[in-house]
Amino acid sequence: MNLLDDAQLEFENLKREVEATQGRYKKNASKIIKSLGCLETYLGKLVTEWENKDDKWRPEGNGADVKMGNLSGLDQLVTTDKMGDFHTKFASQFRELRKFLLEDLD
């Protein structure tokens, strides 16, 4: 969970950096900022879902006994369902971000 929290903070920081340096991007600054915001928001929701669970529910130790079905957002991280939230809200948005960044290098 700490890794997701760290990743969320990194996307948030990167978004702020792009906002502060928009003039350095050729054409996609607003699209890059929007994509970073979507990625940060998605991860933030997962972290919040985890943090809002009752303490009595939380597993001790490494969390190996967590029943992912109790965490709908986190459950999407391990599913192979291509229409699940992870694939539609994160993975596809990440691919878009990559495309925008590469276009700006031209």
Backbone torsions as a table, in degrees:
resi	resn	phi	psi	omega
1	MET	NA	-34.8	178.2
2	ASN	-60.6	-35.3	178.7
3	LEU	-65.1	-40.4	177.4
4	LEU	-65.6	-40.8	178.2
5	ASP	-62.1	-45.0	178.0
6	ASP	-62.2	-43.0	179.9
7	ALA	-63.4	-41.3	178.1
8	GLN	-59.8	-44.8	179.2
9	LEU	-65.5	-36.6	178.4
10	GLU	-65.2	-42.8	177.5
11	PHE	-64.1	-38.9	178.1
12	GLU	-62.5	-45.6	179.1
13	ASN	-65.7	-42.2	179.3
14	LEU	-62.8	-40.4	177.1
15	LYS	-59.5	-45.2	178.6
16	ARG	-62.6	-39.2	178.8
17	GLU	-64.1	-42.6	178.9
18	VAL	-66.5	-41.1	177.7
19	GLU	-58.6	-39.5	-177.6
20	ALA	-74.2	-19.3	-176.4
21	THR	-124.9	31.4	-175.5
22	GLN	-53.1	-35.8	-177.5
23	GLY	-63.7	-15.5	-178.6
24	ARG	-84.9	-8.6	-179.7
25	TYR	-96.6	140.7	-174.7
26	LYS	-69.8	-46.4	-173.7
27	LYS	-150.7	-14.2	-170.3
28	ASN	-114.3	19.0	-176.2
29	ALA	-55.2	-47.3	-177.8
30	SER	-66.4	-35.9	177.9
31	LYS	-69.3	-38.9	178.5
32	ILE	-65.1	-44.6	178.6
33	ILE	-61.6	-43.8	179.1
34	LYS	-62.8	-44.3	179.9
35	SER	-63.0	-45.2	178.6
36	LEU	-61.9	-38.8	177.7
37	GLY	-63.6	-41.3	178.5
38	CYS	-64.1	-43.0	179.8
39	LEU	-64.9	-44.5	179.5
40	GLU	-63.3	-42.4	179.8
41	THR	-64.5	-43.8	179.8
42	TYR	-59.6	-49.8	179.9
43	LEU	-65.0	-36.6	177.4
44	GLY	-60.4	-38.6	178.0
45	LYS	-65.4	-38.8	178.1
46	LEU	-64.7	-44.5	180.0
47	VAL	-63.0	-43.2	179.3
48	THR	-63.5	-41.0	178.0
49	GLU	-57.8	-44.4	179.7
50	TRP	-65.1	-46.4	-176.0
51	GLU	-66.6	-28.0	-176.5
52	ASN	-86.3	-0.6	177.7
53	LYS	-73.3	147.5	178.0
54	ASP	-58.6	142.3	177.6
55	ASP	-58.2	-35.7	-179.0
56	LYS	-67.3	-23.9	178.7
57	TRP	-79.3	-34.3	-174.5
58	ARG	-61.0	136.9	178.8
59	PRO	-74.9	154.9	173.5
60	GLU	-86.3	156.2	175.4
61	GLY	75.2	-133.9	-171.2
62	ASN	-88.1	-0.8	176.8
63	GLY	81.2	14.9	-177.7
64	ALA	-63.7	-21.8	-178.1
65	ASP	-96.8	15.6	178.1
66	VAL	-68.7	134.4	173.6
67	LYS	-92.1	106.4	-172.5
68	MET	-64.3	-25.1	177.9
69	GLY	-59.4	-21.3	177.6
70	ASN	-78.7	-10.2	-179.3
71	LEU	-123.7	88.7	-171.5
72	SER	-57.7	-42.2	179.9
73	GLY	-68.6	-45.0	179.8
74	LEU	-68.2	-29.7	177.5
75	ASP	-58.7	-32.4	-179.1
76	GLN	-67.2	-21.3	179.6
77	LEU	-68.6	-25.3	-175.8
78	VAL	-110.6	2.4	-179.4
79	THR	-85.5	155.1	174.8
80	THR	-97.3	2.2	179.9
81	ASP	-65.9	111.5	-177.4
82	LYS	-70.6	-11.3	177.6
83	MET	-100.2	2.1	178.8
84	GLY	-70.3	164.7	-176.6
85	ASP	-56.6	-39.4	-178.6
86	PHE	-59.4	-46.0	-177.7
87	HIS	-72.8	-38.8	-176.5
88	THR	-83.7	-31.9	-175.6
89	LYS	-102.9	-20.6	-178.5
90	PHE	-115.5	-60.9	-174.6
91	ALA	-59.7	-44.8	-180.0
92	SER	-67.6	-36.8	177.8
93	GLN	-67.0	-36.0	177.8
94	PHE	-65.7	-40.2	177.0
95	ARG	-63.0	-39.5	177.2
96	GLU	-63.0	-44.2	178.3
97	LEU	-58.0	-46.3	179.2
98	ARG	-58.7	-43.9	179.2
99	LYS	-61.1	-46.1	179.5
100	PHE	-61.7	-41.9	179.2
101	LEU	-64.2	-43.8	179.7
102	LEU	-66.5	-37.0	177.5
103	GLU	-61.9	-35.7	-178.3
104	ASP	-72.3	-15.2	178.0
105	LEU	-80.5	-20.4	-178.6
106	ASP	-60.8	NA	NA
